[in-house]
Amino acid sequence: GQQLNQSPQSMFIQEGEDVSMNCTSSSIFNTWLWYKQDPGEGPVLLIALYKAGELTSNGRLTAQFGITRKDSFLNISASIPSDVGIYFCAGRLTGANSKLTFGKGITLSVRP
Amino acid sequence: GAVVSQHPSRVICKSGTSVKIECRSLDFQATTMFWYRQFPKKSLMLMATSNEGSKATYEQGVEKDKFLINHASLTLSTLTVTSAHPEDSSFYICSARGGRAEGYTFGSGTRLTVV
C-alpha cells in the first residue's frame, strides 16, 4: 500500500540539540499526525495538524502541515534522553472510516 | 480521556492453536477499530478495519479466515489468529476511532510468538 516517505531511518543527536524530521507524500492528505512509539508499546499521538500551513506546538515539539498538503515536519527542541524512540508520521484523508497511512518511521537516539 | 486497552501484552502459543487478542476502548465508544501488524523495525501495516455490528474490511493480502475480527460492541473488538504458524509471530496493535477529534488512539500492542 501507499506509504509516506521518512528519512533517514535513524538519527543520532546529542542531548540538548534540536532535531527536525520531515515526511513527504506523493498524495495530498487532509490531516497529518505525528506519533512516537517506545519499544514494545503502541504509538502515542504527539501532534495533529488539520490545515495546510498550520503550525502547532506541544511543549518542545513543533509540527507544521505543508502548504501543498503533501508534507509535514516535526521539530524537537532541546532534546532529552526520553525523546529516544521511533517517530512516525501519518496522513489521513477525510471520511467516516478513513485509514491512516504511515511513514516507515525514524529511530531517534539521544546521546547524554 | 481516549484510552485503549489491549490484552494480552504478550502471548506464546503452539503451532496450530488459535489466539484471541482483545482491544477495548475504556472511556469512549469506538465505532471503528483498526488492526495493525508490525514487524521489527518496520512501520505499521494495516490488516483490517472493523465497524461495530458489521463485517470487517480486510486489506489486500490479509487472509480473513486466518485473522478473524469481531467488533460486537462499541467498546470491544477482538482479533483471533487461527491455526497459528510461526510466521504469524509479530507485534499486533489495535487502534480505536472515537473520543477526541484526532480520533486514532492506539493500544499498547500484543507480542505474539508462535512456537
Interface residues (C-beta under 8 A of the other chain):
Chain A: G1 Q3 L33 Y35 G40 E41 G42 P43 V44 L45 A48 F88 A90 R92 A96 N97 K99 L100 F102 G103 K104 G105 T107
Chain B: V4 Q6 T32 F34 K41 K42 S43 L44 M45 L46 T49 N51 T57 E59 Q60 F91 I93 C94 S95 R97 A101 E102 Y104 T105 F106 G107 S108 G109 R111
